[in-house]
Amino acid sequence: MLAHIERAWAYSFQGQRKSPQIQGFRDVIGRLLRGERIGQATDAFNMRWAALSTELSDAQAKRPEGAEISLNYLANLWVSRDDARNYMILGDPAVRLRVNDMPELA
């Protein structure tokens, strides 16, 4: 089972953009349907968290140097980063779907 811990904000799939960013979820589902292990398939969430962590760290480092970075932007980035990290696998992370045993769809 893949679960989200805490509140699930829209930042997981919307981010800072107006159009939804659901590609990360599609990637995870596609990888699961190809028979990858759930721990490996959910690595896309970890990569998103890492990218947002870097962006947040860079923004925080630039503020004392005089860069005009709004507190609202930092807050949204912080929530986006935390939201991207709050996924948990309940059970064996090596489990995978038995895609070879699934019937073919016509």
Backbone bond lengths (Angstrom), bond angles and torsions (degrees), N, CA, C in turn:
res aa  C-N    CA-C-N  psi(-1)  N-CA   C-N-CA  omega(-1)  CA-C   N-CA-C  phi
1 M - - - 1.444 - - 1.525 108.49 -
2 L 1.297 115.29 135.79 1.460 122.02 175.53 1.519 107.12 -106.82
3 A 1.323 116.35 125.65 1.464 120.58 -175.59 1.523 110.19 -129.68
4 H 1.309 115.04 155.35 1.460 121.51 173.50 1.521 107.46 -105.63
5 I 1.313 115.85 129.85 1.458 122.35 -177.73 1.526 108.91 -93.86
6 E 1.345 115.46 140.63 1.460 121.03 178.74 1.516 108.97 76.71
7 R 1.303 117.09 -157.30 1.462 120.95 179.11 1.523 109.54 -77.60
8 A 1.300 116.06 143.11 1.468 120.75 174.47 1.522 107.32 -99.92
9 W 1.311 116.36 99.53 1.449 121.00 178.60 1.524 108.98 -81.74
10 A 1.286 115.77 161.61 1.468 120.76 179.03 1.522 111.83 -67.89
11 Y 1.338 117.76 -11.34 1.460 120.58 -178.74 1.520 112.15 -60.75
12 S 1.335 117.40 -25.22 1.463 119.94 -179.41 1.516 111.26 -58.39
13 F 1.309 116.71 -32.93 1.457 118.37 -176.93 1.521 113.46 -125.13
14 Q 1.319 119.03 -10.85 1.456 119.71 178.51 1.519 112.49 -101.23
15 G 1.302 117.35 -40.82 1.457 120.49 -177.89 1.514 111.26 62.36
16 Q 1.307 116.27 -147.64 1.462 122.10 -177.55 1.529 112.14 -88.18
17 R 1.312 116.96 -3.94 1.461 120.83 -174.26 1.523 111.20 -94.64
18 K 1.319 115.52 161.37 1.456 120.15 179.37 1.530 111.89 -77.81
19 S 1.327 117.55 -32.12 1.455 119.79 179.67 1.529 109.34 -90.89
20 P 1.324 117.90 141.44 1.466 120.60 -177.78 1.522 112.27 -62.02
21 Q 1.303 116.05 142.72 1.462 122.71 178.60 1.524 108.08 -109.05
22 I 1.305 116.34 79.98 1.459 120.41 -174.96 1.521 112.17 -99.00
23 Q 1.326 117.20 5.88 1.454 119.73 -177.16 1.525 111.90 -61.45
24 G 1.317 117.85 -36.25 1.458 120.60 178.48 1.517 112.36 -59.97
25 F 1.325 116.38 -40.84 1.466 120.53 177.72 1.531 110.24 -69.36
26 R 1.317 116.71 -39.79 1.472 119.87 177.28 1.521 111.00 -62.22
27 D 1.325 116.41 -40.79 1.462 120.38 178.96 1.528 111.04 -60.84
28 V 1.321 116.39 -45.58 1.467 120.56 -179.56 1.530 110.23 -62.97
29 I 1.307 117.29 -47.29 1.467 120.58 -179.64 1.526 110.67 -63.71
30 G 1.318 117.25 -42.28 1.464 121.01 178.25 1.519 112.00 -61.57
31 R 1.320 116.00 -41.62 1.467 119.82 178.84 1.521 110.83 -65.59
32 L 1.332 117.03 -38.84 1.472 120.32 177.64 1.528 110.46 -64.55
33 L 1.332 116.20 -41.31 1.466 120.26 -178.86 1.531 112.66 -72.15
34 R 1.329 117.02 -16.27 1.464 120.23 173.98 1.531 111.39 -88.50
35 G 1.339 116.70 -1.54 1.455 120.83 175.65 1.516 115.40 95.08
36 E 1.338 117.93 12.52 1.464 119.55 177.39 1.524 110.02 -73.25
37 R 1.303 115.93 154.43 1.468 120.69 177.55 1.525 109.16 -67.45
38 I 1.332 116.24 146.46 1.471 119.72 -173.87 1.530 111.37 -62.73
39 G 1.320 117.70 -37.11 1.460 120.17 178.32 1.516 112.43 -62.25
40 Q 1.314 116.23 -37.41 1.460 121.88 178.88 1.533 110.42 -76.10
41 A 1.311 116.56 -40.20 1.465 121.09 -177.28 1.525 112.06 -65.31
42 T 1.314 117.60 -32.29 1.461 120.87 -177.86 1.528 112.81 -84.50
43 D 1.306 117.52 6.48 1.457 120.73 178.66 1.529 111.77 -60.62
44 A 1.331 117.43 -24.81 1.473 120.44 177.91 1.527 110.76 -59.94
45 F 1.318 117.56 -35.27 1.468 120.32 176.88 1.526 110.35 -65.21
46 N 1.326 116.89 -40.65 1.468 120.66 179.26 1.519 111.32 -65.31
47 M 1.330 116.68 -39.06 1.465 119.81 179.32 1.531 110.82 -66.68
48 R 1.340 117.07 -38.32 1.464 120.08 177.26 1.525 110.09 -63.57
49 W 1.339 116.12 -43.29 1.464 120.38 178.65 1.524 110.27 -60.25
50 A 1.324 117.07 -43.84 1.465 120.96 -179.08 1.529 111.04 -63.56
51 A 1.328 117.17 -42.44 1.471 120.62 179.92 1.530 110.53 -64.76
52 L 1.327 117.05 -42.56 1.464 120.51 178.88 1.523 111.28 -68.06
53 S 1.331 117.61 -35.54 1.467 121.20 177.18 1.517 111.09 -62.62
54 T 1.324 115.67 -41.98 1.463 120.44 178.41 1.520 110.96 -65.09
55 E 1.329 116.11 -44.34 1.466 120.22 179.33 1.527 111.23 -62.29
56 L 1.333 116.96 -42.11 1.461 121.15 178.80 1.528 110.71 -65.42
57 S 1.305 116.93 -44.80 1.466 121.27 179.44 1.527 111.20 -60.87
58 D 1.328 116.60 -43.98 1.461 120.86 178.45 1.525 111.38 -62.23
59 A 1.333 116.10 -43.93 1.466 120.20 -179.75 1.529 110.91 -63.94
60 Q 1.321 116.96 -41.70 1.466 120.11 179.27 1.530 111.18 -66.28
61 A 1.307 117.71 -34.86 1.462 121.13 -179.99 1.519 111.56 -71.46
62 K 1.316 118.07 -29.84 1.469 121.85 -177.14 1.524 113.09 -80.30
63 R 1.334 117.35 -24.73 1.468 119.92 -177.71 1.526 112.81 -59.96
64 P 1.346 119.54 -48.36 1.470 118.68 179.60 1.528 113.27 -63.93
65 E 1.314 116.65 -20.72 1.472 121.28 179.05 1.521 111.86 -82.30
66 G 1.331 117.42 -0.14 1.448 121.26 177.54 1.518 115.85 101.67
67 A 1.322 118.01 1.64 1.463 119.95 178.52 1.519 109.54 -67.45
68 E 1.326 115.60 139.35 1.465 120.26 -179.62 1.528 109.48 -86.41
69 I 1.301 115.35 91.16 1.455 122.36 178.78 1.517 106.58 -119.94
70 S 1.323 115.67 118.60 1.464 119.71 -174.00 1.523 111.51 -70.59
71 L 1.318 114.63 150.36 1.466 120.57 176.26 1.527 110.33 -65.15
72 N 1.336 117.00 -31.79 1.456 121.09 177.57 1.533 110.58 -63.47
73 Y 1.325 116.07 -43.27 1.470 120.62 177.70 1.526 110.32 -62.16
74 L 1.341 116.38 -45.75 1.461 120.13 178.99 1.527 111.78 -61.48
75 A 1.321 116.51 -42.60 1.472 120.20 179.88 1.523 111.24 -63.19
76 N 1.338 116.49 -44.47 1.471 119.84 178.67 1.523 111.51 -63.83
77 L 1.319 116.26 -39.67 1.458 120.72 178.49 1.521 110.88 -65.59
78 W 1.325 116.43 -38.75 1.460 121.66 179.74 1.538 110.54 -64.31
79 V 1.332 116.44 -46.30 1.466 120.27 179.03 1.525 110.34 -65.32
80 S 1.328 116.98 -41.22 1.468 120.85 178.01 1.519 110.51 -59.33
81 R 1.316 116.29 -44.58 1.460 121.40 -179.43 1.526 111.26 -63.09
82 D 1.330 116.32 -48.50 1.466 119.49 -179.60 1.521 111.55 -64.78
83 D 1.317 116.45 -38.32 1.461 120.98 -179.27 1.526 111.13 -65.77
84 A 1.324 116.68 -35.22 1.467 120.45 -179.86 1.525 111.68 -70.34
85 R 1.301 117.77 -22.24 1.462 121.67 -175.87 1.527 113.15 -92.89
86 N 1.283 119.24 -17.12 1.457 121.92 -169.99 1.526 114.43 -84.98
87 Y 1.310 117.40 43.93 1.463 121.61 174.89 1.516 108.56 -108.17
88 M 1.321 114.73 144.73 1.458 120.14 -176.02 1.523 109.46 -140.27
89 I 1.310 115.45 138.96 1.460 120.78 174.76 1.514 107.63 -97.07
90 L 1.312 116.27 121.70 1.462 121.42 176.43 1.522 107.18 -98.77
91 G 1.295 115.91 110.24 1.455 120.38 -176.84 1.516 110.36 120.12
92 D 1.287 116.04 -162.08 1.462 123.45 -175.87 1.526 110.32 -77.64
93 P 1.343 119.01 118.79 1.464 120.35 179.96 1.528 112.85 -69.92
94 A 1.322 117.18 -9.27 1.465 120.36 179.22 1.520 112.36 -92.17
95 V 1.330 117.49 0.06 1.458 120.16 -178.97 1.523 109.97 -69.93
96 R 1.303 115.38 150.41 1.464 120.51 177.73 1.525 109.02 -145.94
97 L 1.326 114.83 159.55 1.458 120.00 175.52 1.523 109.26 -71.29
98 R 1.282 116.68 145.47 1.459 120.93 177.08 1.528 108.34 -87.84
99 V 1.310 115.77 71.78 1.466 120.80 -174.15 1.520 112.32 -65.26
100 N 1.314 117.75 -28.99 1.476 119.76 179.07 1.531 111.75 -69.24
101 D 1.330 116.91 -22.69 1.458 121.33 179.45 1.525 113.18 -91.82
102 M 1.344 117.31 -4.40 1.457 121.73 -178.72 1.522 109.51 -77.80
103 P 1.332 116.50 142.04 1.462 118.35 178.10 1.538 110.91 -70.03
104 E 1.313 115.33 148.66 1.471 121.32 177.37 1.526 108.73 -72.55
105 L 1.324 115.68 137.80 1.467 120.05 175.04 1.525 108.61 -90.06
106 A 1.308 115.19 139.45 1.472 119.18 -178.17 1.491 112.09 -80.14
